[in-house]
Amino acid sequence: GDARVRGQTGVLSERRGSYPFIDFRLLNNTTLSGEIGTKKKVKRLLSFQRYFHASRLLRGIVPQASLYLLDEDYLGQARHMLSKVGMWDFDIFLFDRLTNGNSLVTLLCHLFNVHGLIHHFQLDMVTLHRFLVMVQEDYHSQNPYHNAVHAADVTQAMHCYLREPKLANFLTPSDIMLGLLAAAAHDVDHPGVNQPFLIKTKHHLASLYQNVSVLENHHWRSTIGMLRESRLLAHLPKEVTQDIEQQLGSLILATDINRQNEFLIRLKSHLDNQDLRLDDAQDRHFMLQIALKCADICNPCRLWDLSKQWSERVCEEFYRQGDLEQKFELEISPLCNQQKDTIPSIQIGFMTYIVEPLFERWAQFTGDTPLSENMLNHLRRNKAKWRSLLHKQHSSSRSNDHSGQVTGSQEQTLNEEETP
């Protein structure tokens, strides 16, 4: 049946546990002679997952791992890192280790306090913590990239952007809370595969959202479900919670990469016409959408050591999808073929066509701030390093190939390098 719930505000949410995460490794174990096992076996597996997920989460029981106990050395280092949470060289991987895998919960609790949101919205700390634990637990740690650490990284970046003078001078407490909540929950319950995969495998989410912003709709509706279940905002007036839910949806849906050109064209128009009025709520919300889009894809703008880790993680997730598609004799999606799509070529294309256009416009909006200059400098240096690695791979393959042939994907990538 339909797992969505219509609340008093009229926005459809998804019940937690109604659609449990499908562990493809379990499905693989049911294969016989390359064929997917019987429907009965698969149904039994999913029924067990549904029971396990629902009994653990829907009753409000959280894994003990979230109730972490750390020694003073680790706590002291984590506190020290939080004192520098507005610095662009913030190492989210180290912070996650220091907080015993609770980077998202710890970071959000701190930022809500720093920005005065707990006092302003009269939030209950226990309820806030419970909601954040729900969000963190609904990310899948088995995903190399789309996990709670990525959400924490995006949230930390969003915090940095919210402090940019051009934007910070106009933001209301509601804007700040929406920005941080959307960043924290923008990929919640991500299955580790992309929208085309869900559509071609006839996944229930693709049907539910009619093949349009499938993942983003799911992230948004799941977030609403958790907000209502935790009752974090239950003390606020109905019209306030309704507005928060709708604006959260608008922010999270903006992260759909298929809408990239739509937002870039609109941003370029505003900047060229110099008609952004940040005292206007609509214009302010649009720039929050742009800020979240930047935060979501800011990995190439980080320090090389951090950026490289994220690049390897996202490509590992792509390759896992490609392996699944190959195993079940589906067409392998673009960027998911480990034999043809190398990490350097993927990253160069991503930086050239997605990241650079967006961040150049963001820098035009913020002006020549230290943060914007820092990000663009990292972006240029990182792209140069990936090009160097690609050149080494190309040289190595040529030396091993006496015919001197270049593969089609390599040739295309090399041509793209010349694109300004």
N, C-alpha and C positions, 0 to 999 in steps of 0.2 A: 504494500500500500504506500500511499504518499507519506513520507516521513516528515513533512513540513508541518509546522504548527502556527496557526494564525493567532497572535496575541491581541491584546486590547488595542494596540496601536495599529493593527491591520497589516504589519509587515510580517511576511512569512519567515520563520526560522526553521532550523533543522534540529531535531532532537538528537542529543548526543548518544551515540551507540546504535542508532537506527540503521546506519550503514557502516559497519565496522571496516577498518582498513583491511584490504585483501593482501595477505602476504603471498606474493607470487611464488616464493620459494616453496610454500606449502602446496600451491597448485601444481608446481612442477613435479612434486613427489607423486602426484596422481597420474602422471603421464605413462602410457603404455605404448611402446613401439612408436614413439613420436606423436601419439595422439593424446588429446586431453582426456582424462579419465571420465567415467560415467557421470552423468548429471547427479546421480544419487550420492556418489562419493564427494563431489564438489559441494553439494548442498549440505552434507553432513559436516564437512570442514567449516563451511561458512556459518552454520548453525552453532558450532562450538565457539567460533570466534565471536559471534554475536552474543552468546551467553556470557563468555568470559569478559568481553568489553563492557557489556551492560551491567553485569553484576558488580564489576569493580568500580565503574565510573558513575553510573546513573544513581547509585545509592550514596554518592558522595564520598566513597572510600578512595583515598589517593594512595599511591605506592609510598612506602616508607622512605624511599630514596629522596623524596622532596623534603622530608623533615631532617635535613642534613645537620650533622654535628661536625664542626671543624675545629682543629686546634688553633690556638691563639696566633701562631705564625701565619697560617693561611688566612685567618680572619683579618689580621693586621695588614697583610698584603692586599687583600680584596678591598679593604677600606681605603688604603692608599690609592689604589687604582680608581676607585669611585671619586676620589678628590680631584682626579684629572679626567673625568668622564667627558668633558667638553673638548679634549684634545683629539686631533685627527689621527694621531698615531696610536690610539687606544687599541690594545691587543685583545680582541674578544675571545680568542682561543685560550690565552693565558687566564683571562678572567673566568672563563667557564671552568677551567681546571681548579682554580682557587675557590670557586663556589660549589665544587663537587657536582657540576652539571646543572646548576641552578642559576645560570647567568641571566636568563630572561626574567625570572621572578625577582631576583635580587636587584637587577638594574631598574626594573619598572617601579618597584617599591621606593627606591632611592630617588628616581626622577619625579615621581608623583609628589614626594616630599619636597624636593628642591624647588619645584615649580609652584608649590603652595596649593596643589590641587586637592589634597586630602582635607585641608582646612576649608578651602573655598566651597567645595561640594559636600562638605560634612560627611565624608566617606568613612565607613567603619573599617579599621585596619585589618581585622580578622577576615571580614568579607572580601576586602580587596585582595588579600593574600590568597584566599581560597579561589577567587576568580582567576588570578594570575597562574596559580598552580594548574587549574583546569586548562587554561590556554597552553601552558608549557607541556602538559602531559598529552595534549591532542596533536602536538607535532610528533613526527615519527623519527626516532633517533637512528633508525636503520637507513634513512635517506642520507646519502653523502652530503647533499647540499641543502635541500629544502627541509631543514630541521630547526629546532629551537635556537641553536646557536646563530643561524642565519637571521632569524627573527630578532635576536638580541643585537646583532650587528646592524641591522637596518634601523632598529630603535635608537641605537647610539648615534648613528649618522643623522637620523631625524632630529635628535636633540641638538646636534651641532648646527643644523640648518635653521632650526627655530630660533637660534641665538644670533643669526645674521642680522645686523642692524636694520637693513632695508625691510625685513619682515618682522623682526621682534618688536619694533616700535608700535606696531598696529595689532598684535595678537591679543586676543582675549583668553581668559582661562579655558573657555570652551574650545577655542581653536587648539590650544596646546594639548588638552586632554584628548581631543579627537585625533590629532596628529600622532601622539604617542600610542594610543590604543590601536589605531589603524596600522601603524608600523609593527606593533607586537603581534597582531593577529592576521596580518595580510596574507599569510600562506598557511594558516592553521589547517591541520588534517590533510596536508598535501600528500597525494599518493606516490609521488616520486616518478610519475610519468606525465607527459604533456597532454594538452587538449586533443590534438589529432589522434593520439593513441586511444583516449577514452571514447572518441567518436567512432573510430573504425572497429573497436572491440565491442561497440554497443553497450558501453558501461551505463549503469543506471543514472549516474549524474549527467551524462550527455543527454539522456532522454528527459530528465527532470528539468534541465535548463535549455532544452531545445537547441543544443549545439552552439550556444552563444555565451561567451565568457564563462564557460562551464566551471573552471576551477575557482575563478574570482567570485562568482556567485556563491559557490559552496563555502569559500572562506568567510564571506560576509554573513551568510545565513547561519553558519555554525557559530560565529562570534555572537550574533544576536541570541542564539539559543543559550550560550553560556552566560551572557549578561542576565538573561531572564532567570536562568536556573540558579545563579549565584545571588540574585536580588541585589546586586551591587548598587543599582540606581533606582531601586524600588521606592526610595523615600522622596524622589524628585517628582515634580508635577508631570502628569501624563504627556502634556505637549512638549516638555523638555526631553523626556526619554524618547518620544517619537522622533523629534528632530535629530537627536544623537544617533539613533539607529539608521535614519535615512542618510545622514551625512557620512557615517561610517561606511555605508554601502557605496556612496559616491566616491569616497577616497580609495577603498579597496578595489573597486571595479576599474579605477584609473590605472592600476598596475598591469592590466591586460596588455601584453606587448603588441597585440594586433591593433591597438588603438594609438600606437606611438606617433604616427604621422598626424593623426587628428589633434593631439595635444601640442605637437611641435608647431604645426601651422597656426594654431590659435595663439600660442605663446609668441611666435615671431610677429604676428599681426599686432598684438598688444605692445610689444617692445618697439616695433617700427613706428607705430602710431603714438607711442608714449601716452596711452590712455588707461593704464592700470591705476585704479583708485583703491588703495588698500584699506581705506576707511569704509569701503563698501564691502559688505559681507560676502557677496558673490565673487568678487575679484580676489578677496582674501582666501576664500575656499579654493578657488582655482589654483592659486599659488601653493596652497597646501597639497593639492593633488600633484603639482609639479615637484614639490619637495619630496613627497613620498616616492614618486617615480625615480627621482635621483637617488634617494636612499636605497631603493630596491636594487639598483644596478651600479652601485658606487664601487664595487670591488676593484675594477681596473684603476680607480683613482686612489687606492690605498698604497701604503708602502709595499715594495716588491715582495718581501717575504710573506706578507699577509695576502696580497693580491694573488700570488702564485698558488697559495694553498686553496683559495676559493676557486680559482680557475681549474685546478686539478679535481676538486670536488664536484663541480658542476659537470665537467666532462665525464667523470666516472658515472654520474647519474644518467647522462645521455647514453653512455655505452651500455649500461645495464638495460635501458629500454631497448636499445638496438639488439642486444642479445636475446631479449624476450621476443621481439618481433621476428628475429631469425628462427628462434626455436619453434614458434608457432606458425611459421611460413607466412608471415605478414611482410608487406613492403617495409623496408627499414627506413625510418624517418630521417630527414636531413639532420646532419651533425651527430647522428647516433651510430655511425658505422666506424668502429675502432680501427678498421683496416684502411680506411680512406680519409677519415676526418681526424686530423691530428690536433692536439691541444693548441699549438701555436697558430695554426690556420684558423681554428674556430675563434680564438681570442682576438686575432687581428681583425677578422670580419666583424665581430661583435663590437669592438672598439670603434672601428671606422664608421659603421652604418647605424649603430644604436647609441653608443655612449658619447662619442665626441659631439654629435649634433645637439644632444640634450644638454650636456654640461657647458658647452660654449654659450648656449642661450641662458643657462642658469647664471653663468658668470656675468653675462651682459645685464641680467636683472640685478644681481647683488652689487655690481661694480667690482673694482679691483680689490676685493677684500683679501686678507692673508689666506683664508680658507679656500676661496675659489682659485687663487693663484697656486696654492699648494696642490690642490686636486688636479688641476690641469697639468702642472709640472710632473706629478706622479704618472698621470695618464700618458704623457708623451714618452717618459722614460720607460715605462712598462711596455708600451707598444714597440719601442725600439728593441727591447730585450727579446720580446716574442719574435720580432722579425729576424733578429740574429739567430735565435734558436731554429727558426724555420729555415733559414739559409744553411745552417749546419746540417739539418735533416736532409735538405735538398742536395747538398754537396755529397753527403754520405750515400744517399740513394743513387746518385749519378755514378759515384765511384764503384758501387756494387753492381750497377747495371751497365754492362758493356755496350748495350745498344744506345745508351744515353737517353732513353725515353723518360718523359715526365708524365706522371699520372694526371688524369683530367682534373681531379680536385686540386692537385698542387698547382697546375697551370692556371686554374681559375683564381686560386688564392694569390699567386704571384702577380697576376694581372691586376687584381683588386688592390694590391699594395700601391700601384701607381696612381690609383684614384685619389684626387685631392680631397 
